[in-house]
Amino acid sequence: MSDPTSASIVSTPPSHQPTEAGSTAPADAGLPENARRDKPRGLLGDAWRDLRRKPLFWISATLILVFVLMAAFPWLFTSKDAVNGALANSRVEPSGDAWFGYDVQGRDVFARVIYGARASILVAVVAVLGTLIFGGTVGIIAGYRGGWVDALLSRIADVFFGLPFVLGAIVILTTFNGSGTSNSEWEIMGLVIISLMVLSWPVSMRLMRSSVLATKEADYIVAARAMGASTSRIIIKHLLPNCLAPLLVYGTIMVGSFIGAEATLSFLGVGLKSPVVSWGIMISEAQNYIRVSPFLLFFPAGFLVTAVLSFVMLGETVREALDPKLR
């Protein structure tokens, strides 16, 4: 009988076989090309593979790209003035000269819709970034420290979470941006951003806290702590990369929500105000002319709804790609 040990040694090819003049070939040289390409992927690699197969992702991403270009480079879409107009063109209906018509003050509605994307998207994106950074930081501290620190921060978050969003925003903006104030354009936008952040950070705090609580007792965290890694290193190198996925998904959806919230506050007269140009201000100015000039309301409202739905659809597709339970 043959020795099974020696037989296995003979039948097993070496990891490197000589080819020419001392060169060696890799161990997977004899494998098919598809087998060599199908290497293990991480969470982001699997998510990207799922995303690029979904038409909804490409539709929403394309629309968001168009809105971002409108906000960053509005002169690429129109050359007309969005602030000044001629009263002779007051409420002139859409035509070849003005695709979306003119508003009550004779300003081109198409130009105002294009330039209105800048304020609406800028306020939403900056408010979301500030909310995620502040709320995520508080959530990491509460989840990692635990004990009385977690209890104190959670109760503070509960206080802000219990405030009605619209009512709280009205109180804040009426106090600092009332009718008697003379704030500049950037000061008005800053006040709206701060009000959105103050009333929204508890949600991101809770998301990050729950992710940290589920991750901080993992084996690699315990091993890093046993090897003497500092708290900052454990948080930055280990906890943060593994806890960001839920926060990023929520942030994508929240951009659309904040665009709608900004428009709501501007419509109520406590958000953005002239000389700022935004979709909410245009809708507020058109409410008295819905029957006689419905196009004044239709076009800014259509762009607003499309932008909100684009960010919400993108957030939903990203959530489905990052959540293994939904694949």
PEBEL-V355226 format. One record per residue. RES is the residue in three letters. SS is DSSP state (helix for helix, strand for strand, loop for the rest). OMEGA is omega as a letter, one per 40 degrees, with the letter a starting at -180 (NA if undefined). Layout:
res=RES ss=SS omega=OMEGA
res=RES ss=SS omega=OMEGA
This chain:
res=MET ss=loop omega=a
res=SER ss=loop omega=i
res=ASP ss=loop omega=a
res=PRO ss=helix omega=i
res=THR ss=helix omega=i
res=SER ss=helix omega=i
res=ALA ss=helix omega=i
res=SER ss=helix omega=i
res=ILE ss=helix omega=a
res=VAL ss=helix omega=a
res=SER ss=helix omega=a
res=THR ss=loop omega=a
res=PRO ss=loop omega=i
res=PRO ss=loop omega=a
res=SER ss=loop omega=i
res=HIS ss=loop omega=i
res=GLN ss=strand omega=a
res=PRO ss=strand omega=i
res=THR ss=loop omega=a
res=GLU ss=loop omega=i
res=ALA ss=loop omega=i
res=GLY ss=loop omega=i
res=SER ss=loop omega=a
res=THR ss=strand omega=i
res=ALA ss=strand omega=i
res=PRO ss=loop omega=a
res=ALA ss=loop omega=a
res=ASP ss=loop omega=a
res=ALA ss=loop omega=a
res=GLY ss=loop omega=a
res=LEU ss=loop omega=i
res=PRO ss=loop omega=a
res=GLU ss=helix omega=i
res=ASN ss=helix omega=i
res=ALA ss=helix omega=i
res=ARG ss=helix omega=a
res=ARG ss=helix omega=a
res=ASP ss=loop omega=i
res=LYS ss=loop omega=i
res=PRO ss=loop omega=i
res=ARG ss=loop omega=i
res=GLY ss=loop omega=a
res=LEU ss=helix omega=a
res=LEU ss=helix omega=i
res=GLY ss=helix omega=i
res=ASP ss=helix omega=a
res=ALA ss=helix omega=i
res=TRP ss=helix omega=i
res=ARG ss=helix omega=i
res=ASP ss=helix omega=a
res=LEU ss=helix omega=a
res=ARG ss=loop omega=i
res=ARG ss=loop omega=a
res=LYS ss=loop omega=i
res=PRO ss=helix omega=a
res=LEU ss=helix omega=i
res=PHE ss=helix omega=a
res=TRP ss=helix omega=i
res=ILE ss=helix omega=a
res=SER ss=helix omega=i
res=ALA ss=helix omega=i
res=THR ss=helix omega=i
res=LEU ss=helix omega=i
res=ILE ss=helix omega=i
res=LEU ss=helix omega=i
res=VAL ss=helix omega=i
res=PHE ss=helix omega=i
res=VAL ss=helix omega=i
res=LEU ss=helix omega=i
res=MET ss=helix omega=a
res=ALA ss=helix omega=a
res=ALA ss=helix omega=a
res=PHE ss=loop omega=a
res=PRO ss=helix omega=a
res=TRP ss=helix omega=i
res=LEU ss=helix omega=a
res=PHE ss=loop omega=a
res=THR ss=loop omega=i
res=SER ss=loop omega=a
res=LYS ss=loop omega=a
res=ASP ss=loop omega=a
res=ALA ss=loop omega=a
res=VAL ss=loop omega=a
res=ASN ss=loop omega=i
res=GLY ss=loop omega=i
res=ALA ss=loop omega=a
res=LEU ss=helix omega=i
res=ALA ss=helix omega=i
res=ASN ss=helix omega=a
res=SER ss=loop omega=i
res=ARG ss=loop omega=i
res=VAL ss=loop omega=a
res=GLU ss=loop omega=a
res=PRO ss=loop omega=a
res=SER ss=loop omega=i
res=GLY ss=loop omega=i
res=ASP ss=loop omega=i
res=ALA ss=loop omega=a
res=TRP ss=loop omega=a
res=PHE ss=loop omega=i
res=GLY ss=loop omega=i
res=TYR ss=strand omega=i
res=ASP ss=loop omega=a
res=VAL ss=loop omega=a
res=GLN ss=loop omega=i
res=GLY ss=loop omega=i
res=ARG ss=loop omega=a
res=ASP ss=strand omega=a
res=VAL ss=helix omega=i
res=PHE ss=helix omega=i
res=ALA ss=helix omega=i
res=ARG ss=helix omega=i
res=VAL ss=helix omega=i
res=ILE ss=helix omega=a
res=TYR ss=helix omega=i
res=GLY ss=helix omega=i
res=ALA ss=helix omega=a
res=ARG ss=helix omega=a
res=ALA ss=helix omega=a
res=SER ss=helix omega=a
res=ILE ss=helix omega=i
res=LEU ss=helix omega=i
res=VAL ss=helix omega=a
res=ALA ss=helix omega=a
res=VAL ss=helix omega=a
res=VAL ss=helix omega=i
res=ALA ss=helix omega=i
res=VAL ss=helix omega=i
res=LEU ss=helix omega=i
res=GLY ss=helix omega=i
res=THR ss=helix omega=a
res=LEU ss=helix omega=a
res=ILE ss=helix omega=a
res=PHE ss=helix omega=a
res=GLY ss=helix omega=i
res=GLY ss=helix omega=i
res=THR ss=helix omega=i
res=VAL ss=helix omega=i
res=GLY ss=helix omega=i
res=ILE ss=helix omega=i
res=ILE ss=helix omega=a
res=ALA ss=helix omega=a
res=GLY ss=helix omega=a
res=TYR ss=helix omega=a
res=ARG ss=helix omega=a
res=GLY ss=loop omega=i
res=GLY ss=helix omega=a
res=TRP ss=helix omega=i
res=VAL ss=helix omega=i
res=ASP ss=helix omega=a
res=ALA ss=helix omega=a
res=LEU ss=helix omega=a
res=LEU ss=helix omega=i
res=SER ss=helix omega=i
res=ARG ss=helix omega=i
res=ILE ss=helix omega=i
res=ALA ss=helix omega=i
res=ASP ss=helix omega=i
res=VAL ss=helix omega=i
res=PHE ss=helix omega=i
res=PHE ss=helix omega=a
res=GLY ss=loop omega=i
res=LEU ss=loop omega=i
res=PRO ss=loop omega=a
res=PHE ss=helix omega=a
res=VAL ss=helix omega=a
res=LEU ss=helix omega=i
res=GLY ss=helix omega=i
res=ALA ss=helix omega=i
res=ILE ss=helix omega=i
res=VAL ss=helix omega=a
res=ILE ss=helix omega=a
res=LEU ss=helix omega=i
res=THR ss=helix omega=a
res=THR ss=helix omega=a
res=PHE ss=helix omega=a
res=ASN ss=loop omega=a
res=GLY ss=loop omega=a
res=SER ss=loop omega=a
res=GLY ss=loop omega=a
res=THR ss=loop omega=i
res=SER ss=loop omega=i
res=ASN ss=loop omega=i
res=SER ss=loop omega=a
res=GLU ss=helix omega=a
res=TRP ss=helix omega=i
res=GLU ss=helix omega=i
res=ILE ss=helix omega=i
res=MET ss=helix omega=i
res=GLY ss=helix omega=i
res=LEU ss=helix omega=i
res=VAL ss=helix omega=i
res=ILE ss=helix omega=a
res=ILE ss=helix omega=i
res=SER ss=helix omega=i
res=LEU ss=helix omega=i
res=MET ss=helix omega=a
res=VAL ss=helix omega=a
res=LEU ss=helix omega=a
res=SER ss=helix omega=a
res=TRP ss=helix omega=a
res=PRO ss=helix omega=a
res=VAL ss=helix omega=i
res=SER ss=helix omega=i
res=MET ss=helix omega=a
res=ARG ss=helix omega=i
res=LEU ss=helix omega=a
res=MET ss=helix omega=i
res=ARG ss=helix omega=i
res=SER ss=helix omega=i
res=SER ss=helix omega=i
res=VAL ss=helix omega=i
res=LEU ss=helix omega=i
res=ALA ss=helix omega=a
res=THR ss=helix omega=a
res=LYS ss=loop omega=i
res=GLU ss=loop omega=i
res=ALA ss=loop omega=a
res=ASP ss=helix omega=a
res=TYR ss=helix omega=i
res=ILE ss=helix omega=i
res=VAL ss=helix omega=i
res=ALA ss=helix omega=i
res=ALA ss=helix omega=i
res=ARG ss=helix omega=i
res=ALA ss=helix omega=i
res=MET ss=loop omega=i
res=GLY ss=loop omega=i
res=ALA ss=loop omega=a
res=SER ss=loop omega=a
res=THR ss=helix omega=i
res=SER ss=helix omega=i
res=ARG ss=helix omega=i
res=ILE ss=helix omega=a
res=ILE ss=helix omega=a
res=ILE ss=helix omega=a
res=LYS ss=helix omega=a
res=HIS ss=helix omega=a
res=LEU ss=helix omega=a
res=LEU ss=helix omega=i
res=PRO ss=helix omega=a
res=ASN ss=helix omega=a
res=CYS ss=helix omega=a
res=LEU ss=helix omega=a
res=ALA ss=helix omega=i
res=PRO ss=helix omega=a
res=LEU ss=helix omega=i
res=LEU ss=helix omega=i
res=VAL ss=helix omega=i
res=TYR ss=helix omega=i
res=GLY ss=helix omega=i
res=THR ss=helix omega=i
res=ILE ss=helix omega=a
res=MET ss=helix omega=i
res=VAL ss=helix omega=i
res=GLY ss=helix omega=i
res=SER ss=helix omega=a
res=PHE ss=helix omega=i
res=ILE ss=helix omega=i
res=GLY ss=helix omega=i
res=ALA ss=helix omega=i
res=GLU ss=helix omega=i
res=ALA ss=helix omega=i
res=THR ss=helix omega=i
res=LEU ss=helix omega=i
res=SER ss=helix omega=i
res=PHE ss=helix omega=i
res=LEU ss=loop omega=i
res=GLY ss=loop omega=a
res=VAL ss=loop omega=a
res=GLY ss=loop omega=i
res=LEU ss=loop omega=a
res=LYS ss=loop omega=i
res=SER ss=loop omega=e
res=PRO ss=loop omega=i
res=VAL ss=loop omega=i
res=VAL ss=loop omega=i
res=SER ss=loop omega=a
res=TRP ss=helix omega=i
res=GLY ss=helix omega=i
res=ILE ss=helix omega=i
res=MET ss=helix omega=i
res=ILE ss=helix omega=i
res=SER ss=helix omega=i
res=GLU ss=helix omega=a
res=ALA ss=helix omega=a
res=GLN ss=helix omega=a
res=ASN ss=helix omega=a
res=TYR ss=helix omega=a
res=ILE ss=loop omega=a
res=ARG ss=loop omega=a
res=VAL ss=loop omega=a
res=SER ss=loop omega=a
res=PRO ss=loop omega=a
res=PHE ss=helix omega=i
res=LEU ss=helix omega=i
res=LEU ss=helix omega=a
res=PHE ss=helix omega=a
res=PHE ss=helix omega=i
res=PRO ss=helix omega=i
res=ALA ss=helix omega=i
res=GLY ss=helix omega=i
res=PHE ss=helix omega=i
res=LEU ss=helix omega=a
res=VAL ss=helix omega=a
res=THR ss=helix omega=i
res=ALA ss=helix omega=a
res=VAL ss=helix omega=a
res=LEU ss=helix omega=a
res=SER ss=helix omega=i
res=PHE ss=helix omega=i
res=VAL ss=helix omega=i
res=MET ss=helix omega=i
res=LEU ss=helix omega=i
res=GLY ss=helix omega=i
res=GLU ss=helix omega=i
res=THR ss=helix omega=i
res=VAL ss=helix omega=i
res=ARG ss=helix omega=i
res=GLU ss=helix omega=a
res=ALA ss=helix omega=a
res=LEU ss=helix omega=a
res=ASP ss=loop omega=a
res=PRO ss=helix omega=a
res=LYS ss=helix omega=a
res=LEU ss=helix omega=a
res=ARG ss=loop omega=NA
